Amino acid sequence: MAFKTIAPTSAVPDSPEKLFLDLPRRKIPDVLPHQSWVMGQ
């Protein structure tokens, strides 16, 4: 076979905050207060 399918190894994050923390090269170390408020609703 020329092409092989690879199973995805990424897990679903528990919360949007954890998804944000997985982003590379961030200048801001955490979510901003208004972002946290919007994600909490």
C-alpha positions, 0 to 999 in steps of 0.5 A, a space after each residue: 500500500 502506498 498510503 497508510 491511515 494513521 489513527 488520531 492520537 489527540 484527546 478531547 480537552 476537558 474545558 475550553 481553558 485547557 484547549 487554550 493552554 495547549 496552543 503554542 507560542 502564546 504571549 499571554 499565559 492564560 485566558 483573559 478575564 472576559 474570555 473566561 467569562 464568555 467560556 463560563 456561560 
